[in-house]
Amino acid sequence: MDKNNLGVTGYAFLVLLILVFCTSVVAQQASDGLGGIFKTPTGARITSTIMDRIASRKKERTLAGGRDGTRSTTRIDSITNKSEASVLFRSTGTQLKTREIANLIAAGNPQVLNLLTALLEEFDKGASEAGHPNDLALALSFFLATNASIYHDAGQPSDPQMIELRNAIAGALVEGKALNGVTDRQKQEMYETLVIFTGFTLATYQEGKQGGNAETVKVSRQLAGQNLSAVTGISPDKIAFTDQGLSIDNGSATANDSSSTSSSSSAQVSAVQKDPFPDRTGYAPQKPLAGILKDSITMDDLVGKWDHGAGSVQTYVDSSTGNYAGTATSFYGEQFVVKSNGTFEYKFVGRANNKTVRETDRGTIILSAGYVTFKFEGRTTKKYQFIAFNIQPTGAAILSLVEVHDTFQGYDAAGLALECGHGDGFIRCVGGEEWARIPLQNR
């Protein structure tokens, strides 16, 4: 198999034409098109399964003292050879996404449609020659390896490297049953979307390199970073592809990028032996920290029903007579029911000014670099800094979070020391939230 069987070549003129008029649009559609298809519950499950496997393989190699991870690779390949049906799809016989994406980039421009069609056809041809036609795992490998390599200006990965990564991805998806219930059409749409955006980025990169055009190379690297961010939800700076394979820096010291439900993932979470917020001189002593405090979480830890809420009651007195003049009550309650596949169901009820509001929604959860992100289908995305996960003696769990936004990305170490403590026996932070999960036997 030649090095570039799974690459793209020969589109210099068309690529330059699109770069002149449509680069910003391509970048935006990468965010909307790729992000849209992978921010669904199915897409999020696929992404988190792969990221969890990559992260766990990295940890296995580290614990093995830097060895090549042969044991892990053998295990993955044995699973892959057992059954790969779930990563394959039966094609409709026509391209499903090229015209849609072409119209988003430049509606009615036949040259854009011709380019995207040719890019997909060439990849399909190379995939068939490599023995992996209609293979979503191969498209994911092509996407991750190529975009990571381009973003870091490391050239184009070889076919053997991409096939090795493909086998690891296939093994993870099969073992994690991440594609159960996903239709052939859905797989084909994901496959085409991954290949089209990656193929265009690679063609741009090749054109810049061959023509010695630094600006074109820069644009291709920007596109690659946009692609990676849209699908994984983390910075492309944390994703690399080298001779050692794909690596992802997932910030596992705090919140792990994982939605795995395996017992091994849960075992990676360790109990904190030292109080992270000890008593301070000049301040009242705190209540001793109850239960077991974990320094990191995986999706396993979040599975269950979580409740959070607050309320207030105000009593009014007539200033002239001193008589009771009424009471105003306001409250709200939120409930998240988190499932093992990283999806959640959401309920909200609130009352103020004699009006009651009830809402429901659903979405997916992303654990990444110390943050817990809730991507709702209807409501605005909410992102929290992970502070603590405390298992109480009763078996209940308390999840301590601080909401972040554009102008506040959470507390640094000094801020945590100043604003957080355990006056009630579990971690609270100024401006934060504490969610409670009742013991399993009481659910």
C-alpha positions, 0 to 999 in steps of 0.5 A, spaced: 500 500 500 502 506 497 503 512 502 498 516 499 493 511 498 488 514 503 490 522 501 488 527 496 492 529 490 491 533 484 486 539 486 491 545 486 487 550 482 480 548 485 483 549 492 486 555 491 479 558 488 476 556 494 481 559 499 480 565 495 473 566 496 471 561 501 476 560 507 472 563 512 466 559 510 469 553 510 472 554 517 465 556 520 462 550 516 467 545 519 464 548 526 457 547 524 457 541 520 462 537 524 460 540 531 453 539 529 453 531 527 458 530 533 454 533 538 448 529 538 448 523 543 450 518 538 456 523 536 458 524 543 458 517 545 463 515 539 468 521 541 468 520 548 469 512 547 475 513 542 478 519 547 477 514 553 481 508 549 486 513 547 487 516 554 487 509 557 492 506 552 497 512 554 496 511 561 498 503 560 504 505 556 506 510 562 505 505 567 509 500 563 515 504 564 515 507 556 514 500 553 511 500 546 504 497 549 504 491 546 499 488 550 494 493 549 494 493 542 494 485 542 487 486 546 484 491 541 486 487 535 483 481 538 476 484 539 477 488 532 478 481 529 472 478 533 467 482 530 467 489 526 460 489 523 458 495 527 464 500 524 462 498 517 456 501 513 452 499 507 452 504 502 446 507 499 450 508 493 450 515 492 454 521 496 449 523 502 453 530 504 457 533 499 452 537 496 449 539 502 456 541 505 458 544 498 451 549 498 453 551 505 460 553 503 458 556 496 451 555 494 450 553 486 458 553 485 459 547 481 466 547 482 466 547 490 461 541 489 466 538 484 472 538 489 468 535 495 465 530 490 472 528 488 475 528 495 470 523 497 471 519 491 479 518 492 478 517 499 473 511 497 478 508 492 484 508 497 479 505 502 477 499 498 484 498 496 486 498 503 481 493 504 477 497 508 471 500 504 465 503 508 469 503 514 467 509 519 473 507 524 477 508 518 474 515 517 475 517 524 482 515 524 483 519 517 480 525 521 484 524 527 491 523 525 491 527 519 488 533 522 493 533 528 499 532 524 497 538 519 495 542 525 502 541 528 505 542 521 508 534 522 506 532 515 502 527 512 501 520 516 503 514 513 497 509 511 500 504 516 500 509 521 493 510 520 491 503 519 494 502 526 490 507 529 484 505 525 484 498 528 485 501 535 479 505 534 475 500 531 476 495 537 474 501 542 468 502 538 466 495 538 468 493 545 464 499 548 458 498 543 458 505 541 455 504 535 449 500 537 443 502 534 446 507 529 443 506 522 447 505 516 445 512 513 447 515 520 454 512 519 455 514 512 453 521 513 458 521 519 463 518 514 462 523 509 463 529 513 469 527 516 472 525 510 470 531 506 472 536 511 479 533 512 480 532 505 479 539 503 484 541 509 489 536 507 489 538 500 490 545 502 496 543 506 499 539 500 498 545 496 501 550 501 507 545 502 508 544 494 508 551 492 512 554 498 506 558 500 506 559 508 500 563 508 496 557 505 500 552 510 497 557 515 490 557 513 490 549 513 493 549 520 487 553 522 482 549 518 485 542 522 485 546 529 477 548 527 476 540 525 479 537 531 475 542 536 469 541 533 469 534 534 473 533 540 471 539 544 478 540 546 483 544 544 487 542 538 494 543 542 492 537 546 492 532 540 498 530 537 499 524 532 507 522 532 510 515 530 508 513 537 501 514 535 495 518 537 496 522 544 491 526 547 492 530 553 485 530 557 487 533 564 486 527 567 489 530 574 482 533 575 476 531 570 477 525 566 475 525 558 471 519 559 464 516 558 467 509 559 462 504 564 468 499 565 470 498 572 477 499 570 475 506 568 472 507 575 479 504 578 483 510 575 480 515 580 483 515 587 481 517 594 485 524 596 488 523 603 490 530 604 485 535 606 485 540 600 482 546 604 485 546 611 483 550 616 486 557 616 489 562 621 484 567 623 478 563 621 473 559 624 475 552 624 471 548 619 467 542 620 471 535 619 471 533 611 466 527 611 467 521 607 471 520 601 474 525 597 476 523 589 481 527 586 478 526 579 472 523 576 469 519 570 462 518 567 462 512 571 462 517 577 456 521 574 451 516 573 445 517 577 440 522 579 443 529 581 439 534 584 440 541 585 436 547 588 435 553 592 429 557 595 428 563 599 422 566 603 421 573 605 415 575 610 413 583 609 410 587 615 406 593 614 411 599 617 405 603 619 402 598 623 407 592 624 402 587 622 403 581 617 403 584 610 404 577 606 409 572 604 413 572 598 416 565 596 421 563 590 425 557 589 428 553 583 430 545 583 434 542 577 435 534 576 440 531 572 439 524 570 445 521 567 446 515 563 452 511 562 453 513 555 454 520 557 447 522 555 442 526 560 435 528 562 434 534 565 428 537 569 427 544 572 421 547 576 421 554 579 416 559 582 417 566 583 411 572 583 406 566 584 408 563 577 411 556 576 415 554 571 417 547 569 422 545 563 425 539 560 431 538 556 436 533 554 443 533 552 450 530 552 456 531 557 463 532 556 469 531 561 475 535 559 481 538 562 478 539 569 471 542 566 464 538 566 460 541 560 453 540 559 451 540 552 443 541 552 439 540 545 434 546 547 438 550 552 444 554 552 450 550 554 453 550 561 460 549 563 463 548 570 469 547 573 470 541 577 472 542 584 470 536 588 467 529 588 465 527 595 462 520 597 458 521 604 458 515 609 451 514 607 453 512 600 450 519 598 455 523 593 456 531 593 459 534 586 462 541 587 462 545 581 463 552 579 460 555 573 464 558 568 463 563 562 467 567 557 469 572 563 470 567 568 474 561 567 474 558 574 478 559 580 486 558 580 490 555 586 490 561 590 482 563 588 480 555 590 484 556 597 481 563 598 474 561 596 473 554 597 472 550 604 468 545 608 464 548 613 458 543 612 463 537 612 463 537 604 466 542 599 463 549 598 465 554 593 463 562 593 459 562 587 459 555 586 454 549 586 453 543 590 449 537 587 447 531 591 446 524 589 442 519 594 444 512 595 443 507 590 439 503 595 434 509 596 433 511 589 
